Amino acid sequence: MLHAAAEEEENMKKVCRLDGLGCASCAAKIENAVAKLEGVSAASVNFMTTKMVIEGEEAHMDEILAQATAIVKKLEPDVVVRKA
């Protein structure tokens, strides 16, 4: 039991606002791409509220957020990622 607990990473949740997100299909593409990032345990993008929620490893959250921002810029260049 101790061995399994030692391998678990501490997870944290970050919420970002996606200003200018105007496409539900694009929101789904962003969500799917971010969810596949290493260290991410869950990701959701709500088109109506323009919020992106990422749950992932606390130790890698800065890198995860940088990669998520790059994904948003690639898929939706006019969208601005802000802290919520």
N, CA, C and O of each residue as an XYZ file, in Angstrom:
336
protein
N       0.808     -1.197      0.000
C       0.000      0.000      0.000
C       0.854      1.266      0.000
O       0.533      2.215     -0.715
N       1.910      1.304      0.766
C       2.762      2.479      0.810
C       3.355      2.784     -0.550
O       3.445      3.947     -0.943
N       3.754      1.761     -1.264
C       4.376      1.944     -2.563
C       3.424      2.662     -3.531
O       3.844      3.579     -4.236
N       2.189      2.269     -3.571
C       1.207      2.878     -4.462
C       0.959      4.337     -4.083
O       0.839      5.192     -4.961
N       0.884      4.622     -2.807
C       0.643      5.999     -2.355
C       1.826      6.900     -2.702
O       1.635      8.073     -3.024
N       3.028      6.371     -2.639
C       4.213      7.166     -2.928
C       4.277      7.546     -4.403
O       4.850      8.580     -4.746
N       3.704      6.738     -5.271
C       3.751      7.015     -6.699
C       2.681      8.004     -7.150
O       2.782      8.553     -8.247
N       1.664      8.243     -6.334
C       0.603      9.159     -6.718
C       1.117     10.596     -6.700
O       1.808     11.012     -5.770
N       0.771     11.334     -7.732
C       1.143     12.741     -7.821
C       0.047     13.590     -7.182
O      -1.128     13.221     -7.196
N       0.444     14.721     -6.627
C      -0.524     15.676     -6.118
C      -1.164     16.381     -7.306
O      -0.462     16.917     -8.163
N      -2.492     16.382     -7.359
C      -3.208     17.044     -8.447
C      -3.734     18.389     -7.993
O      -4.005     18.603     -6.812
N      -3.875     19.289     -8.949
C      -4.468     20.592     -8.681
C      -5.351     20.962     -9.856
O      -5.257     20.371    -10.932
N      -6.207     21.942     -9.638
C      -7.140     22.390    -10.670
C      -6.838     23.852    -10.992
O      -6.648     24.671    -10.094
N      -6.797     24.164    -12.282
C      -6.616     25.543    -12.737
C      -7.763     25.901    -13.662
O      -8.196     25.089    -14.479
N      -8.248     27.123    -13.527
C      -9.338     27.610    -14.360
C      -8.836     28.812    -15.155
O      -8.242     29.736    -14.599
N      -9.085     28.786    -16.463
C      -8.704     29.892    -17.342
C      -9.933     30.355    -18.109
O     -10.849     29.576    -18.372
N      -9.939     31.627    -18.462
C     -10.987     32.174    -19.323
C     -10.422     32.261    -20.735
O      -9.284     32.686    -20.931
N     -11.217     31.860    -21.708
C     -10.819     31.904    -23.109
C     -11.585     33.043    -23.783
O     -12.635     32.824    -24.388
N     -11.048     34.260    -23.671
C     -11.713     35.439    -24.231
C     -11.698     35.379    -25.750
O     -10.645     35.216    -26.367
N     -12.880     35.513    -26.347
C     -12.995     35.513    -27.792
C     -13.343     34.162    -28.385
O     -13.421     34.024    -29.606
N     -13.554     33.160    -27.538
C     -13.928     31.835    -28.036
C     -15.342     31.918    -28.605
O     -16.295     32.214    -27.884
N     -15.467     31.653    -29.905
C     -16.768     31.825    -30.524
C     -17.260     30.609    -31.283
O     -18.173     30.716    -32.102
N     -16.674     29.468    -31.023
C     -16.992     28.280    -31.819
C     -17.047     27.059    -30.900
O     -16.047     26.695    -30.282
N     -18.219     26.431    -30.815
C     -18.376     25.259    -29.950
C     -17.506     24.096    -30.418
O     -16.962     23.352    -29.602
N     -17.378     23.946    -31.724
C     -16.536     22.880    -32.266
C     -15.070     23.098    -31.884
O     -14.355     22.152    -31.555
N     -14.642     24.347    -31.932
C     -13.260     24.669    -31.546
C     -13.041     24.408    -30.059
O     -11.974     23.941    -29.661
N     -14.042     24.705    -29.243
C     -13.955     24.428    -27.811
C     -13.743     22.932    -27.581
O     -12.939     22.538    -26.736
N     -14.463     22.105    -28.329
C     -14.318     20.649    -28.198
C     -12.934     20.192    -28.639
O     -12.341     19.314    -28.012
N     -12.416     20.782    -29.714
C     -11.071     20.426    -30.191
C     -10.014     20.794    -29.152
O      -9.085     20.026    -28.900
N     -10.163     21.972    -28.555
C      -9.226     22.415    -27.509
C      -9.292     21.457    -26.330
O      -8.260     21.008    -25.829
N     -10.501     21.144    -25.887
C     -10.683     20.241    -24.746
C     -10.021     18.889    -25.006
O      -9.308     18.374    -24.145
N     -10.247     18.319    -26.172
C      -9.681     17.007    -26.494
C      -8.160     17.044    -26.544
O      -7.505     16.122    -26.059
N      -7.593     18.093    -27.121
C      -6.139     18.197    -27.227
C      -5.493     18.396    -25.859
O      -4.471     17.777    -25.561
N      -6.076     19.249    -25.032
C      -5.521     19.507    -23.699
C      -5.631     18.253    -22.823
O      -4.725     17.961    -22.042
N      -6.725     17.523    -22.952
C      -6.923     16.306    -22.151
C      -5.852     15.252    -22.435
O      -5.574     14.402    -21.588
N      -5.255     15.307    -23.620
C      -4.235     14.325    -24.001
C      -2.829     14.697    -23.544
O      -1.904     13.897    -23.689
N      -2.652     15.899    -22.994
C      -1.325     16.324    -22.542
C      -0.845     15.457    -21.386
O      -1.636     15.025    -20.548
N       0.445     15.212    -21.352
C       1.026     14.436    -20.262
C       0.850     15.181    -18.944
O       1.114     16.381    -18.861
N       0.409     14.476    -17.932
C       0.205     15.066    -16.611
C      -1.204     15.572    -16.366
O      -1.537     15.942    -15.240
N      -2.050     15.598    -17.411
C      -3.424     16.071    -17.271
C      -4.327     14.896    -16.933
O      -4.343     13.894    -17.648
N      -5.081     15.017    -15.841
C      -6.012     13.958    -15.465
C      -7.420     14.245    -15.994
O      -8.202     13.319    -16.208
N      -7.746     15.535    -16.205
C      -9.045     15.907    -16.760
C      -8.956     17.321    -17.325
O      -8.221     18.169    -16.819
N      -9.725     17.548    -18.387
C      -9.793     18.891    -18.976
C     -11.197     19.104    -19.508
O     -11.813     18.189    -20.054
N     -11.699     20.325    -19.345
C     -13.002     20.653    -19.909
C     -12.987     22.101    -20.384
O     -12.369     22.972    -19.771
N     -13.683     22.332    -21.489
C     -13.856     23.682    -22.011
C     -15.355     23.901    -22.165
O     -16.030     23.172    -22.891
N     -15.865     24.912    -21.474
C     -17.280     25.247    -21.547
C     -17.437     26.428    -22.496
O     -17.021     27.546    -22.194
N     -18.039     26.162    -23.637
C     -18.216     27.194    -24.663
C     -19.076     28.351    -24.157
O     -18.789     29.510    -24.454
N     -20.117     28.049    -23.402
C     -21.043     29.092    -22.935
C     -20.392     30.047    -21.938
O     -20.636     31.252    -21.984
N     -19.571     29.518    -21.043
C     -18.923     30.373    -20.047
C     -17.516     30.784    -20.469
O     -16.885     31.604    -19.803
N     -17.027     30.229    -21.558
C     -15.670     30.421    -22.085
C     -14.608     30.103    -21.030
O     -13.576     30.769    -20.948
N     -14.882     29.077    -20.229
C     -13.909     28.674    -19.213
C     -13.293     27.324    -19.564
O     -13.972     26.412    -20.036
N     -11.991     27.224    -19.322
C     -11.264     25.973    -19.471
C     -10.784     25.564    -18.083
O     -10.136     26.345    -17.385
N     -11.105     24.339    -17.692
C     -10.678     23.810    -16.400
C      -9.733     22.648    -16.673
O     -10.059     21.718    -17.411
N      -8.560     22.723    -16.062
C      -7.554     21.668    -16.228
C      -7.221     21.110    -14.859
O      -6.902     21.858    -13.936
N      -7.297     19.790    -14.729
C      -6.849     19.102    -13.531
C      -5.619     18.294    -13.916
O      -5.630     17.547    -14.894
N      -4.558     18.456    -13.129
C      -3.338     17.736    -13.456
C      -2.337     17.768    -12.331
O      -2.605     18.268    -11.239
N      -1.172     17.219    -12.629
C      -0.108     17.102    -11.639
C       0.392     18.494    -11.241
O       0.785     19.300    -12.084
N       0.366     18.740     -9.961
C       0.776     20.049     -9.444
C       2.208     20.388     -9.838
O       2.499     21.534    -10.180
N       3.101     19.408     -9.794
C       4.510     19.635    -10.096
C       4.733     20.073    -11.541
O       5.755     20.690    -11.845
N       3.799     19.766    -12.431
C       3.955     20.078    -13.848
C       2.921     21.083    -14.357
O       2.798     21.275    -15.567
N       2.182     21.724    -13.460
C       1.071     22.571    -13.894
C       1.527     23.763    -14.740
O       0.836     24.130    -15.690
N       2.657     24.369    -14.423
C       3.129     25.501    -15.229
C       3.378     25.068    -16.670
O       3.009     25.772    -17.610
N       4.001     23.914    -16.837
C       4.270     23.375    -18.176
C       2.965     23.004    -18.881
O       2.806     23.257    -20.075
N       2.039     22.407    -18.143
C       0.742     22.031    -18.708
C       0.008     23.279    -19.200
O      -0.537     23.278    -20.304
N      -0.010     24.341    -18.393
C      -0.687     25.579    -18.784
C      -0.046     26.205    -20.017
O      -0.744     26.733    -20.883
N       1.277     26.147    -20.097
C       1.977     26.685    -21.267
C       1.606     25.896    -22.524
O       1.371     26.481    -23.582
N       1.557     24.578    -22.405
C       1.196     23.740    -23.540
C      -0.269     23.946    -23.924
O      -0.604     23.971    -25.108
N      -1.130     24.092    -22.937
C      -2.559     24.326    -23.206
C      -2.753     25.660    -23.920
O      -3.556     25.754    -24.849
N      -2.030     26.681    -23.497
C      -2.105     27.990    -24.140
C      -1.637     27.893    -25.592
O      -2.231     28.507    -26.479
N      -0.576     27.126    -25.836
C      -0.075     26.938    -27.196
C      -1.125     26.235    -28.071
O      -1.288     26.572    -29.244
N      -1.825     25.267    -27.497
C      -2.884     24.563    -28.228
C      -3.998     25.536    -28.599
O      -4.475     25.533    -29.734
N      -4.413     26.369    -27.645
C      -5.472     27.350    -27.905
C      -5.035     28.287    -29.031
O      -5.816     28.560    -29.942
N      -3.806     28.779    -28.979
C      -3.306     29.713    -29.989
C      -3.234     29.063    -31.367
O      -3.481     29.715    -32.382
N      -2.894     27.777    -31.398
C      -2.803     27.070    -32.674
C      -4.195     26.875    -33.290
O      -4.388     27.083    -34.488
N      -5.157     26.477    -32.458
C      -6.498     26.188    -32.960
C      -7.357     27.443    -33.141
O      -8.175     27.517    -34.057
N      -7.164     28.418    -32.266
C      -7.952     29.659    -32.280
C      -7.024     30.842    -32.022
O      -6.947     31.331    -30.895
N      -6.316     31.309    -33.056
C      -5.289     32.364    -32.865
C      -5.800     33.653    -32.228
O      -5.019     34.370    -31.603
N      -7.082     33.968    -32.368
C      -7.612     35.234    -31.829
C      -8.086     35.129    -30.378
O      -8.453     36.137    -29.774
N      -8.081     33.936    -29.823
C      -8.537     33.740    -28.454
C      -7.409     34.107    -27.474
O      -6.253     33.737    -27.680
N      -7.756     34.822    -26.431
C      -6.804     35.220    -25.399
C      -7.061     34.363    -24.155
O      -8.185     34.305    -23.656
N      -6.015     33.701    -23.662
C      -6.120     32.866    -22.461
C      -5.779     33.729    -21.247
O      -4.693     34.305    -21.170
N      -6.714     33.812    -20.300
C      -6.523     34.620    -19.078
C      -6.818     33.773    -17.860
O      -7.571     32.801    -17.921
N      -6.204     34.163    -16.747
C      -6.535     33.507    -15.470
C      -7.964     33.887    -15.108
O      -8.373     35.036    -15.280
N      -8.713     32.922    -14.611
C     -10.115     33.193    -14.237
C     -10.206     33.598    -12.784
O     -11.299     33.866    -12.285
